[in-house]
Amino acid sequence: MSTKKTVKYIFSSSSGIFISRIFGLLRDTFVTHFFKPSVQDIFNAAFKVPNTFRSIFAEGAMTNSYIPVLKSIADKKEQEEFQSNFFTVFIFLLLFITIILIIFVPFFMPYLVRGFDKFSPTKISSTIFLSRYFFTYLFIISLVSFFSSSMNAIFKFFIPSISQSIFNLIFILVIVYFALIKKISLNLFIYAVVLGGIFQLLFILFFAYKYGIRITLKWPKKWNHIYGVFKLMGPSLLTSATYQVNIFISTYFLSMFDGGQTYHYLAQRLFQLPIGLLSVAMAQVFLPSFSELVQKNDKILLNATLKRSIQLSLLLTIPIAGYMIGFARPLTQLIFYHGAFSLNDVKTTSIIFAYYMPGIIFITISNMFTSLFYSHKIWKSQVLVSSISIFLFFIYIKIFTPIFGINAIAVANTLNTFTQLVLLILLAKILLKISIGKENLIFAIKIVLLTSILSLLLFFTSRFIGYIKTSFNLKFFINLIKLILFSTIFLILFYLGSRLLRIDFLKEIVESFAKKVKR
């Protein structure tokens, strides 16, 4: 696939994800306005568990296993047969897993939020109560993931990416409704999550049908391709579970801090905005792209695409990470400093957010190598990296908690993503004879140098942005204008600095974008 097509598909996916994440942040501003961090802890912990299982079973293992097998089938009728057969098996398996989790949530949840007992005798029971309803969302959203994967396989990225905004929009409308009738309570989250999931599924089904995806319930007569998916899915479960198991570990440790779940959740929501814009979007594009190139056995184009994609990733993620770190406090303040969220809450969340941000660089490139391995149907390397990562994450938390306290999870997470990337690069060199290349290392050093200087300038200029609550008064709008002004200066200086350091790739992208605007 050409660089232009790759950029086009990434833009299509990232723009949809970006819109969804904006709606997600808007949703979170409503939640933080009406609920204190200690109360939000209950919702965040309860929603985190089914959301984590969704990422393991659906968006992770299923997508990584289903798309390579689907792309390996040349005949269109055979593809349609396989899709219906796999969907039938998947839906029954999913239903079984959902029921089991609903039954057993009272047994495992108390261990995940063990520290809640220190702050309120009802905090654990409330978390269990919400979790049971939220597991219905696991079933619904996994169906969304299946149809999204089917669209990604035919290089349709925008609709699957933007579908989450439907969930967030319904969530916001439910909160507004409960606020108008003055019945703000934890129960509103049940209606918000379940209704949001149903409307998101209806949205994705409509467009799946429009794109010609015809899925019916049909028990398979031939199991060879189904077995192929499950053969990849077993190891993929372990790979997808790495980050998610780390979330379970985080949930346990954060329950020891009052508001810890909420501070980290909000910091991660800010962190996930650029992650969704870049890392997730690139992963969605590269898996079918790499799978297609592997099927064609075009090693030269595959290597060229990977190297160019790494440069694109570095060019985008490093300056974004630097900008977010330098402006961590003003950005957090702008979005969350209102209602029940205090100035101390803002400061705590912004520090955690800054510790998370370097991870975007390592996660984005790791996802590329993960897609590369899955496109070759290589899974043992993934299992090895996943196992090591889970172990190291636990060790990092143990080491850093006495030093960083509530911030330790973010520090451990960033360090763990770096370790995971190093392992994947080494395995790609050994198994696929592919390296990131000296050219990319020099490219990365230039961008890190430039970004470090500019992010330090941002950090010092952020002091000129006062501590003003988000509202519609004059002082707030003056602060907002300052934030926009400093952000614009950062972009201009980065572009000028890139020209000085001869980072020509950025010039190519800017010129290509300018041509499209003129058309």
C-alpha distance (Angstrom), angle and dihedral (degrees) to the residues before:
residue distance angle dihedral
M1 . . .
S2 3.81 . .
T3 3.80 122.3 .
K4 3.83 90.2 -115.4
K5 3.80 91.7 55.4
T6 3.79 91.4 45.4
V7 3.81 91.8 52.0
K8 3.82 89.9 45.4
Y9 3.82 93.0 53.0
I10 3.81 92.2 43.7
F11 3.80 90.1 51.1
S12 3.82 90.7 48.7
S13 3.79 92.3 50.9
S14 3.81 96.7 39.1
S15 3.80 94.3 49.1
G16 3.82 90.4 55.1
I17 3.80 92.0 46.0
F18 3.81 91.1 46.3
I19 3.82 91.6 54.7
S20 3.81 90.3 47.5
R21 3.80 91.9 49.6
I22 3.81 91.4 49.4
F23 3.79 88.8 54.5
G24 3.82 87.3 46.2
L25 3.79 91.5 55.1
L26 3.79 89.6 47.0
R27 3.80 88.6 52.1
D28 3.79 90.3 51.4
T29 3.80 92.2 49.9
F30 3.81 88.4 57.8
V31 3.80 91.2 49.3
T32 3.83 93.8 47.6
H33 3.82 90.0 47.5
F34 3.81 94.8 57.7
F35 3.83 102.5 30.0
K36 3.81 131.3 52.5
P37 3.85 117.2 -128.0
S38 3.83 91.9 -105.6
V39 3.83 90.0 57.1
Q40 3.79 93.4 41.0
D41 3.81 86.6 57.6
I42 3.83 88.4 73.0
F43 3.81 94.5 53.4
N44 3.82 94.2 41.2
A45 3.81 93.4 50.6
A46 3.82 93.3 43.6
F47 3.82 93.6 48.1
K48 3.79 93.8 41.8
V49 3.82 94.6 65.6
P50 3.86 100.2 55.9
N51 3.81 89.0 37.0
T52 3.79 88.8 54.7
F53 3.81 93.1 49.8
R54 3.81 88.3 49.2
S55 3.80 90.4 55.2
I56 3.80 90.7 48.8
F57 3.81 101.2 44.5
A58 3.80 103.0 28.1
E59 3.81 117.7 19.9
G60 3.78 92.9 30.0
A61 3.80 116.2 32.9
M62 3.80 98.6 20.6
T63 3.81 96.3 46.7
N64 3.81 95.1 43.8
S65 3.82 91.3 49.7
Y66 3.80 102.3 34.9
I67 3.83 100.7 50.4
P68 3.87 98.1 52.3
V69 3.83 90.8 49.3
L70 3.82 92.2 45.6
K71 3.82 91.6 49.5
S72 3.82 91.0 49.4
I73 3.84 91.4 62.3
A74 3.82 109.0 88.6
D75 3.81 100.5 -173.1
K76 3.83 113.3 81.2
K77 3.82 95.5 -148.9
E78 3.79 90.0 50.0
Q79 3.82 88.7 50.1
E80 3.82 91.3 54.1
E81 3.81 91.0 47.1
F82 3.80 90.8 50.6
Q83 3.82 92.6 47.9
S84 3.81 93.0 53.5
N85 3.80 92.7 43.7
F86 3.79 93.9 48.9
F87 3.82 92.3 44.5
T88 3.83 90.6 54.4
V89 3.81 93.0 50.7
F90 3.81 91.8 42.0
I91 3.81 94.3 51.8
F92 3.82 93.2 51.7
L93 3.81 91.7 46.3
L94 3.79 90.4 47.8
L95 3.80 92.7 49.8
F96 3.81 90.7 51.6
I97 3.83 93.0 49.5
T98 3.83 92.2 47.3
I99 3.81 93.2 51.9
I100 3.80 92.0 47.8
L101 3.81 92.0 50.8
I102 3.82 92.7 48.2
I103 3.81 90.3 52.1
F104 3.79 96.3 46.5
V105 3.84 101.6 37.8
P106 3.87 92.2 99.1
F107 3.80 88.6 58.6
F108 3.82 101.3 50.5
M109 3.82 103.6 26.8
P110 3.85 96.0 70.5
Y111 3.81 88.7 59.7
L112 3.81 93.2 50.4
V113 3.83 93.4 52.2
R114 3.77 97.8 31.0
G115 3.81 93.3 140.0
F116 3.85 92.6 60.9
D117 3.80 88.9 82.8
K118 3.81 89.5 72.2
F119 3.81 93.1 63.2
S120 3.83 107.2 34.1
P121 3.84 134.8 2.8
T122 3.85 91.3 -139.6
K123 3.80 98.3 44.5
I124 3.82 95.3 92.2
S125 3.83 95.0 43.8
S126 3.81 90.8 49.6
T127 3.80 90.2 50.8
I128 3.83 91.0 51.8
F129 3.81 91.1 47.7
L130 3.83 92.9 54.1
S131 3.82 93.6 41.7
R132 3.80 93.0 60.1
Y133 3.78 91.9 57.7
F134 3.79 92.4 41.5
F135 3.82 91.8 58.7
T136 3.81 88.5 71.0
Y137 3.81 84.1 64.0
L138 3.83 88.2 57.2
F139 3.82 89.5 61.2
I140 3.82 94.1 45.6
I141 3.80 97.3 45.0
S142 3.82 92.5 46.6
L143 3.81 87.9 60.0
V144 3.81 87.6 50.6
S145 3.82 88.5 52.8
F146 3.81 92.1 52.3
F147 3.81 93.9 53.9
S148 3.81 90.6 41.5
S149 3.82 89.7 54.8
S150 3.81 90.4 49.3
M151 3.81 89.2 54.0
N152 3.81 92.4 46.4
A153 3.82 89.0 53.5
I154 3.83 89.1 62.1
F155 3.83 90.5 43.9
K156 3.80 96.3 -103.6
F157 3.81 104.6 139.2
F158 3.80 110.7 150.8
I159 3.84 100.7 69.3
P160 3.85 95.6 46.6
S161 3.81 88.9 47.1
I162 3.80 95.9 49.1
S163 3.82 95.2 42.7
Q164 3.82 91.8 88.6
S165 3.80 88.4 65.0
I166 3.83 88.0 66.9
F167 3.81 89.3 57.9
N168 3.80 91.4 47.7
L169 3.80 93.1 46.7
I170 3.83 92.9 52.4
F171 3.83 88.9 45.8
I172 3.82 90.4 54.8
L173 3.82 92.7 46.9
V174 3.82 90.7 52.6
I175 3.83 91.3 51.7
V176 3.81 90.5 48.5
Y177 3.80 90.8 49.8
F178 3.82 93.2 50.7
A179 3.82 90.0 46.0
L180 3.83 90.7 53.0
I181 3.81 92.8 50.9
K182 3.83 88.7 42.6
K183 3.81 96.3 -124.9
I184 3.80 101.1 124.5
S185 3.81 107.0 166.0
L186 3.80 140.6 129.0
N187 3.83 89.3 -89.2
L188 3.80 91.3 73.2
F189 3.82 88.4 69.7
I190 3.82 90.5 64.2
Y191 3.82 92.6 57.0
A192 3.82 91.6 41.4
V193 3.81 96.0 52.0
V194 3.82 98.9 40.6
L195 3.83 96.5 42.5
G196 3.81 90.8 43.4
G197 3.81 90.6 53.8
I198 3.83 93.5 48.2
F199 3.81 93.9 51.0
Q200 3.81 91.2 46.1
L201 3.83 90.1 53.3
L202 3.82 92.0 49.4
F203 3.82 89.4 49.9
I204 3.81 93.8 51.8
L205 3.83 93.1 44.1
F206 3.80 91.0 54.5
F207 3.80 93.5 54.4
A208 3.82 94.0 39.8
Y209 3.80 87.9 58.9
K210 3.82 90.3 45.4
Y211 3.83 90.6 53.9
G212 3.81 90.6 53.2
I213 3.81 98.2 -104.1
R214 3.81 105.4 149.1
I215 3.78 113.0 -172.1
T216 3.82 123.6 175.2
L217 3.79 133.1 174.0
K218 3.80 102.1 -98.3
W219 3.79 124.7 155.5
P220 3.82 109.4 -133.7
K221 3.79 122.3 -105.8
K222 3.79 92.3 -175.5
W223 3.79 117.0 45.8
N224 3.82 103.1 -178.1
H225 3.82 95.9 102.0
I226 3.82 92.4 37.6
Y227 3.80 89.1 54.1
G228 3.81 87.6 48.5
V229 3.80 90.0 58.1
F230 3.80 93.8 46.6
K231 3.79 90.8 45.8
L232 3.79 88.2 59.4
M233 3.80 93.7 35.3
G234 3.81 95.7 61.9
P235 3.81 94.7 61.0
S236 3.79 90.1 34.2
L237 3.81 89.4 59.1
L238 3.78 88.3 61.0
T239 3.80 92.1 45.8
S240 3.80 94.5 47.0
A241 3.78 90.0 44.0
T242 3.82 93.3 59.8
Y243 3.76 96.8 83.0
Q244 3.80 91.6 33.3
V245 3.82 94.3 50.8
N246 3.78 86.2 50.5
I247 3.83 86.8 56.2
F248 3.82 90.0 54.4
I249 3.82 89.1 50.5
S250 3.82 89.3 47.9
T251 3.82 91.2 49.3
Y252 3.79 90.6 55.8
F253 3.82 95.1 48.7
L254 3.82 94.6 41.8
S255 3.80 92.2 53.0
M256 3.82 85.6 71.7
F257 3.84 90.0 67.3
D258 3.81 121.8 66.3
G259 3.81 105.4 -120.9
G260 3.82 90.4 6.3
Q261 3.82 93.7 123.8
T262 3.80 91.2 51.5
Y263 3.82 98.2 44.5
H264 3.81 91.7 51.5
Y265 3.80 93.1 41.1
L266 3.82 91.9 54.0
A267 3.81 92.2 43.3
Q268 3.79 88.8 51.4
R269 3.81 91.2 48.2
L270 3.80 88.4 58.3
F271 3.80 89.7 43.0
Q272 3.82 91.3 48.6
L273 3.82 92.3 56.5
P274 3.83 94.7 74.8
I275 3.82 90.2 30.8
G276 3.80 89.0 59.6
L277 3.78 91.5 42.0
L278 3.80 93.2 53.9
S279 3.80 118.4 4.2
V280 3.81 99.7 43.1
A281 3.81 92.4 38.8
M282 3.81 91.9 51.6
A283 3.81 92.2 47.1
Q284 3.82 90.5 52.3
V285 3.81 90.8 51.9
F286 3.81 100.2 39.8
L287 3.82 99.0 51.2
P288 3.84 95.8 62.3
S289 3.83 90.9 34.0
F290 3.81 95.0 52.4
S291 3.83 90.7 41.6
E292 3.82 90.0 55.2
L293 3.83 93.1 48.7
V294 3.82 91.4 47.6
Q295 3.83 90.1 51.8
K296 3.83 88.9 51.8
N297 3.83 89.3 46.2
D298 3.81 89.6 -132.6
K299 3.81 99.1 155.2
I300 3.80 95.6 166.2
L301 3.81 93.9 55.3
L302 3.83 90.3 41.5
N303 3.82 92.1 55.5
A304 3.81 92.3 43.8
T305 3.82 91.4 49.2
L306 3.81 91.8 49.2
K307 3.81 94.8 49.3
R308 3.79 93.6 45.8
S309 3.81 90.1 46.3
I310 3.81 91.4 52.5
Q311 3.82 89.2 53.4
L312 3.80 90.7 49.7
S313 3.81 89.5 49.6
L314 3.80 93.6 49.8
L315 3.79 92.1 45.8
L316 3.80 91.4 55.2
T317 3.80 105.9 32.5
I318 3.81 101.9 45.2
P319 3.84 97.1 55.0
I320 3.83 90.9 41.2
A321 3.82 89.9 52.4
G322 3.81 90.6 48.0
Y323 3.80 92.7 48.0
M324 3.82 93.3 48.3
I325 3.82 92.6 48.3
G326 3.80 93.0 48.3
F327 3.81 92.8 47.6
A328 3.83 99.0 32.4
R329 3.81 95.3 123.1
P330 3.85 99.4 45.1
L331 3.83 91.6 45.7
T332 3.81 93.3 49.6
Q333 3.79 90.7 44.9
L334 3.82 93.0 50.1
I335 3.81 93.7 54.2
F336 3.81 105.0 33.7
Y337 3.82 110.5 20.7
H338 3.83 99.7 105.3
G339 3.80 140.6 79.1
A340 3.81 113.9 9.2
F341 3.84 93.4 -7.5
S342 3.82 110.6 102.1
L343 3.82 131.8 -153.7
N344 3.81 90.0 -106.6
D345 3.83 88.4 53.8
V346 3.82 88.6 52.8
K347 3.81 93.4 51.0
T348 3.81 93.5 47.3
T349 3.82 93.2 47.6
S350 3.82 93.7 46.4
I351 3.82 93.3 53.2
I352 3.82 91.1 50.0
F353 3.81 89.4 46.9
A354 3.83 91.4 53.3
Y355 3.82 90.9 52.0
Y356 3.81 91.1 52.1
M357 3.81 97.2 48.6
P358 3.86 102.5 80.6
G359 3.81 86.5 60.4
I360 3.81 90.9 74.7
I361 3.81 89.7 72.4
F362 3.80 94.8 51.7
I363 3.82 96.4 39.4
T364 3.81 93.8 51.5
I365 3.81 94.9 51.8
S366 3.83 91.5 40.5
N367 3.81 89.2 56.4
M368 3.80 89.2 54.6
F369 3.79 92.4 54.3
T370 3.81 91.1 43.7
S371 3.83 89.6 54.2
L372 3.80 88.9 47.3
F373 3.82 92.1 54.4
Y374 3.81 93.4 46.1
S375 3.80 91.7 48.5
H376 3.83 86.6 58.0
K377 3.84 88.6 45.0
I378 3.80 89.4 -120.9
W379 3.79 110.4 148.4
K380 3.82 109.0 155.2
S381 3.79 91.6 77.6
Q382 3.80 89.5 53.2
V383 3.79 92.4 52.6
L384 3.80 91.0 49.3
V385 3.82 93.5 50.2
S386 3.82 91.5 44.6
S387 3.80 93.6 51.6
I388 3.79 93.0 48.3
S389 3.82 91.7 46.2
I390 3.81 94.5 53.4
F391 3.80 90.9 49.8
L392 3.82 93.5 46.6
F393 3.80 93.3 47.1
F394 3.79 90.8 56.8
I395 3.83 90.7 47.4
Y396 3.82 92.0 48.3
I397 3.82 91.5 52.6
K398 3.79 91.5 49.7
I399 3.82 90.8 50.4
F400 3.82 98.4 43.5
T401 3.84 102.7 37.8
P402 3.84 94.2 79.0
I403 3.84 88.8 48.6
F404 3.82 103.7 38.8
G405 3.82 102.7 21.3
I406 3.83 111.9 -167.2
N407 3.83 89.6 6.2
A408 3.82 93.3 59.2
I409 3.82 95.0 91.0
A410 3.82 91.3 58.3
V411 3.82 92.5 46.8
A412 3.81 91.4 48.0
N413 3.80 91.6 47.0
T414 3.81 93.7 53.0
L415 3.78 93.7 45.9
N416 3.81 90.0 47.5
T417 3.82 93.1 52.7
F418 3.81 89.0 52.2
T419 3.82 91.5 50.6
Q420 3.80 90.8 48.7
L421 3.81 91.8 52.0
V422 3.82 92.6 50.5
L423 3.83 90.4 51.6
L424 3.82 92.5 48.9
I425 3.81 92.3 49.3
L426 3.81 90.8 50.9
L427 3.82 92.1 48.6
A428 3.81 92.2 47.9
K429 3.81 88.3 53.6
I430 3.82 92.1 49.3
L431 3.82 101.4 39.3
L432 3.82 104.3 29.1
K433 3.81 100.5 23.5
I434 3.81 88.7 -125.9
S435 3.80 123.8 136.3
I436 3.79 132.8 -178.2
G437 3.80 89.2 -120.7
K438 3.79 135.3 -133.4
E439 3.81 90.3 -92.8
N440 3.82 91.4 61.3
L441 3.82 92.5 47.3
I442 3.83 91.3 54.8
F443 3.80 88.5 45.4
A444 3.83 90.6 53.0
I445 3.82 93.9 47.5
K446 3.82 91.4 53.1
I447 3.81 93.0 51.3
V448 3.83 93.7 44.6
L449 3.81 90.9 50.9
L450 3.81 93.3 49.1
T451 3.82 94.2 43.4
S452 3.82 94.1 47.6
I453 3.81 91.7 56.9
L454 3.81 93.0 46.9
S455 3.83 95.2 44.8
L456 3.82 90.1 53.7
L457 3.80 88.8 53.1
L458 3.80 89.3 50.2
F459 3.80 91.9 50.3
F460 3.80 91.8 55.5
T461 3.83 94.7 42.4
S462 3.85 90.1 50.5
R463 3.83 86.3 73.8
F464 3.81 88.0 70.5
I465 3.83 89.0 63.0
G466 3.81 106.5 84.4
Y467 3.80 129.5 -140.0
I468 3.80 98.5 -97.0
K469 3.82 124.1 157.3
T470 3.79 116.3 -118.6
S471 3.80 105.9 -97.0
F472 3.81 141.6 117.4
N473 3.80 98.6 -89.1
L474 3.81 128.1 117.4
K475 3.83 96.2 -105.6
F476 3.80 91.4 55.1
F477 3.81 92.9 51.0
I478 3.81 90.8 48.4
N479 3.81 88.2 53.8
L480 3.80 90.3 48.4
I481 3.82 91.6 51.1
K482 3.83 89.7 50.7
L483 3.83 90.2 51.4
I484 3.82 92.0 50.1
L485 3.82 91.7 45.7
F486 3.82 94.6 50.9
S487 3.82 90.5 44.6
T488 3.82 91.0 52.9
I489 3.81 91.0 49.0
F490 3.84 88.8 51.2
L491 3.84 91.1 53.9
I492 3.81 93.4 47.0
L493 3.82 93.1 47.3
F494 3.81 91.1 47.2
Y495 3.80 91.7 52.4
L496 3.83 92.5 46.9
G497 3.80 90.7 45.8
S498 3.81 91.2 50.6
R499 3.80 90.1 53.7
L500 3.81 89.6 50.0
L501 3.82 91.3 50.5
R502 3.82 91.1 43.7
I503 3.80 96.5 -117.7
D504 3.81 92.0 163.7
F505 3.80 96.9 175.2
L506 3.81 91.5 72.9
K507 3.81 89.9 51.8
E508 3.83 89.9 52.9
I509 3.82 92.1 51.3
V510 3.82 93.4 47.1
E511 3.82 91.9 48.6
S512 3.82 92.0 46.8
F513 3.80 90.7 50.0
A514 3.84 91.3 47.8
K515 3.82 90.7 53.5
K516 3.80 91.4 52.5
V517 3.81 91.5 49.6
K518 3.82 90.8 51.9
R519 3.81 90.5 52.1
